[in-house]
Amino acid sequence: MIQITMPLNFLGSMYRNIRQSIVDMEDMFFLLEQPAEIVDAPDAKPLRVTGGTVTLDHVEFAYDPARSILHGVDLEVPAGRTLAIVGHSGSGKSTIGRLLFRFYDVTGGRLMIDGQDIREVTQDSLHAAIGVVPQDTVLFNDTIRYNIGYGRDGASYEEIVEAAKKAKIHDFIMGLPEGYETQVGERGLKLSGGEKQRVGIARTLLKDPPILLLDEATSALDTQTERGILGALKLAGEGRTVITIAHRLSTIADSDEIVVLDAGHVVERGTHDQLLKAGGKYAAMWAAQAEDRDAAAA
Ligand code: ATP
């Protein structure tokens, strides 16, 4: 019996590892980078999430020692609050997401979750605590049920439906020829950008992480779709710590805090109203995007 169960156990854990790699692969797409080889510390412990407070304490980072990317970034996102990071292309927004995921280690300062330095916890537990809704959700050539369900191993059909309802994609799925059993992906039904993103939201809801990292799509969805997605994301973020890497300011105006990154420095921080009053970079970006908003509303 032992002889039979041993290989089966091994296969089971291999299968889980592969599945985890797929989820991580998706996270990697979000991060758009090949992660460096980071290994767990020999005495790494599982992260103990007590609320999901994220702290960047004087974080310095360089991909290449010759060129610093982040300079003494201090941020704190209290448990259950929302932070948006804005700034011009190349200012370092996505880099912060990559560091939180520990695809790279900070070169100075520290990054903590609930007071624990993320270099001192296991990567499995770190990744389990953070859900990513990427710009472009990867679909597998399988059923829509599978595509949502792999957000969490062993999720029941009812839980999948529940997540789809919250992501506001259930009605769409019920209208498909074979409902949740419809094949999607390259060799099946092709979903629109907005539908794919809802699948990504449903997956993340199943994973149920205390911390959400949202990478806002750069490509504009039509206003109607965008509003729907925003509503679903808002719901998904309830009761979680949410960090949004934002491109369109209209979508993050109600964040608890907004920080403006400029060449790796935090140059402004506050609420939308405070930043508009301050009349600095955020206000200028807001004014520059006003034309686009007017055009979209027309
Ligand atoms: P965007 O709004 O265009 O997505 P961003 O603010 O997210 O930009 P990052 O992707 O964080 O910017 O990049 C910050 C800087 O780091 C850029 O100058 C970029 O060229 C550089 N960079 C990113 N990845 C690497 C890498 N793997 N190796 C070297 N430099 C990199």
Boltz pocket constraint, residues with backbone or C-beta under 6 A from the ligand:
constraints:
  - pocket:
      binder: B
      contacts: [[A, 33], [A, 63], [A, 64], [A, 69], [A, 87], [A, 88], [A, 89], [A, 90], [A, 91], [A, 92], [A, 93], [A, 94], [A, 95], [A, 96]]
      max_distance: 6.0
